[in-house]
Amino acid sequence: MITVAGLSFTLAGKTILNAVDASLPAGKITALIGPNGAGKSTLLKLIAQQMPASGGAITLSGRDLRGIRPDQLARRMAVVGQQLEVASRVRVRDLVGFGRWPHSQGRLTAQDHAAIDAALAQFGLDDLTDRFLDELSGGQRQRAFIAMAYAQDTDWLLLDEPLNNLDLNHARNLMAQLRRLADTRGKSIVLVLHDLNYAISWADHVVALAGGRVAFAGPVAEVATGETLSALYQTPVALREIEGRRIACYHG
C-alpha cells in the first residue's frame, strides 16, 4: 500500500496540494480524478519521487519513499508521465528496452529480451518494433511508452493520463489490459484519468481531488455517487448501469 499523509506542494508561492491524506491499495486500480487544476498530476509526480514535496510524507509498504534509493525504487515503481519526450530516432524496440535498465544496466540478457518481446506483444506493437518514434502516431507512441513501463516489471505502475491520444478501441483495450494485470498478476496501478466513465467502470479505488485537497476517497462503488461526483465537477452527474457497468451521464 502507498500511504500519503499530510502531503503539500507549493510552487512559486502557490499552493498546489494542501494536507492531502490518501491510501492507495496494493493489487488494485486506483483512479485519480477531479477537475482541471485539482492537483492530480502533481500528486502522481510526488508519489513517483519526480519532485520533492513541500511537506508531509509518502510511504510504500510502511517505508518512507525518501529513504529508498532511486535504483531500488525503479525496481518497484514504473512511471509514464504526460510529456513523452525521447530522441525521435529511437526505434520502438529500443525504447521498450529502456524499461529493462533497472535490471540490466544496459547489458541485456536473454531474460531481458524475453521481457521486451512480451511487452511488445502485450500492447500490440509487434508490427511496429523497428519503426522510429517520429514515424508513429500519437496513440502508437503512447502505447510504446506504456510498454516500456510494463517491461520494467515493477509491482507498481503509475500512469498520467494514459488514454491521451488513444482511440476508443485502444483506450478500451488498454483499460482491459490493466484490469487483467491487477486481477491476474497482482499489479498495483495508479492512473490519472479525465474520462469519468473509464474511472468508475474500471477502477477499484478512487481519490478525488478539488482545489488541491481530497474531496473524497475510497472504493469506487461506495464513494463515487451521483451526489459526490456532481459536487466534485460542479455539474449534474447521474449514474446509470448498462450491461453491468456504471455509467456517468452529464450531458443532460
N, C-alpha and C positions, 0 to 999 in steps of 0.2 A: 504494500500500500504506500502511496505517496500522500504525505500529510503536509498541508500548508497552514501555517499558524501565524496570525498577525502580520501577514505579508503586506508591505507597502513599497511603492516605487514612485519616485519623483524625478521629473525631467524638466530642466530649465525652469525650476520653480513651480511647475505644475504637477499636481498630484494625479498620477495615472491610476494607481491602485492604492486602496486605503483599508488597512486592517482586514485583509482577506483571510478567511478561515475556510478550508475545504479538505475533504478526504477523497482521494481517487482510488477506487478499489482495484486490486490486482485481478488479472484474469478476466476483466470486463472491458466494455467500450464505454468511455466517458466522453460526452459531448460538452464543449464549452460554447455556450450560446449567449446571445444578448444583442442589443442594438449596436450600430456603428459607434466606435469610440468608447465602448464599455470597458476595454482592457483585456479582451480575450487573448489576443496575440502576445501582449506583454506578459500575461500570466504564463503562457506556454514557454516563452523565451526564458523567463526566470526559472521555471522548473527545469528547463534544459541547460541551465547554467550558462546561457549565452551572454548574460549581463548580470551584474550584481544587484541584489535588492537593496532598497534603502533601509528596510527594517523587517523584522520577522524572520522566520526560518522555514525551510523546506526539508523534510526528511523522507528517505526511501527505506522502507522496512526498519524504521526507527533510527536510521543513521543520517546525520546532517549531511546534505549533499556537498556543502562547502568543504567537508573533510575527505571527500572521495577524489582521488587524482583523476585528471581528465582521461588518461588512457584506461583507467579502470571503469570510469563512468561510461565510456564508449562501448564497453562490452555489455553494459546493462541497459543502455538507452540510446535509441536511434531517433534522429530528428530530421524532418523535412519542413523547411520554412516556406514563406510565400515567395521570396526572392530566389529564384533558381538560377544562380549565376555560376558559370564554369566556362572554361575555354570552349569556344564554339566548335573547334576542330577536334573534339574528343568524340570517339566512337561510343555507341551505346554500351557495348560490352565492357569497354574500359571504364566508363562511368559507373556501371553496376559493380565492377571490380573494386572501385574505391571503397565500397562498403566493407570489404574484407580487410582493410588496413589495420583495424584494432587486433585482428587475429594473426596477420601475416607480415605486417610492416613492409608491404610491397613485394615480398618473396612468396608468390602464390604457389600453393601446394595443390595436389590432386583434390584434396578436400575443399579448398577454396574454389577451384574451378567448378566442382560439382555444385557448390552453393550458388555460384554465379549462374550456372545453367538453370538451376531450379528457380531462381528469381526471375530470369528472363521468361521462362515458361509460365510462371505463376501470373505474371502481369501482361501476357500476350505480346511479348516483344521479340519472339524468335525470328520473325521476318525482318526485324529492324536492327539486329545485333551489330552489323557492320556499317550502319549509317552514322553520319556525323550529326551532332546535336542541332546544328544550324540547318539541317535538312528535314527536321521533324516539325510537325505541327505543335501548337501549344499543349494540346492534350497528350500527345505522344511523349513530349518532354516531361510532363507531369508524371506520367506512369513510369518513365525511366528513373526519375529521382526517387519515387516511392520504391521501385525495385531495388535501388541501391541501398535504401534503408532496410529493406527486408533482408537483403544479403548480409547485412551486418549481424543478423541473428541475435538480437537482444530480447530480453523479456519485455521491455517497454518500447512502444513505438509512438512517437509524438508527431502529429501531422497538422500543419497550419493551413486551413482551407484546402484540403486535398482534392476537392471536387472542382476547383477552379479549372477552367478550360476543357472540362470533360463533357461530352455529350450525354444524353440520357442513358444510352446503353452502357457506356464505360463508367459513368457515375454509379449506376445501379450495380454493375459488376464489381466495382471496387468496394462498395459497402458490403456486398455479399462475401467477397474475399476476406475482408477484415472481420466480418462476423464469424466466418469459419475459423480464422486464426485464433480468435478469442475462445470459441467453443471447443475446438479440437486440439489446439496446441497451448492453450492457457495464456496466450499473449495478452498483455495489458496495453490498451490502445487509448490514446487521448487525442481528440480531434477538435479543432476549431471549425464550427460549421455555421454558415449563414442560412442555409436552407433548413428551415424549421422542420419540415416533414422528414428529411433524412435523419434528423436528430431524434425525433420522437418515435420513428418507425424502426430504427436500427440500434440505437444506443441503449445500454442498460442503466446508465447513471448520467446525471446532468448537473452541471454547475452553471447557473445563470448569473451573469454579471450585468450591472447597470450602474453607470457613473462611478466605476472603479470599485464597487462594493458587490458582495454576494447578495443577490435578490432572493434566490432560493437554491437549494442543492439537495440531491438525494436520488433515490430510484426514480427513473422517468415516470413509471406508471403511477407513482404516488404523488410526486410534486409538480409535474408538468400538467396542470389543469387549464381549462379554458380561462379561469379567473387569473391564475398566476401568469399565464402567457399574455393575456390581454394587458395586464398591468406592466409586464416587462417591456413590451413593444409599443405600449401606448396606442393600441389599435385593437378593435374587437377580434378575438380569436375564438372560434368554436371548434370543438373536437368531434370528429366522426370516426366510425370504424368501418373500414371497407376491406372485405376479404381477410379479416383477422388483424389488420394493421390500423393503428390510429393515424388519422389524417387531420391536419390543421387547416381549417377554412378561414380565410381572412380577406377574401375579395368581395364579400357581400356588402 
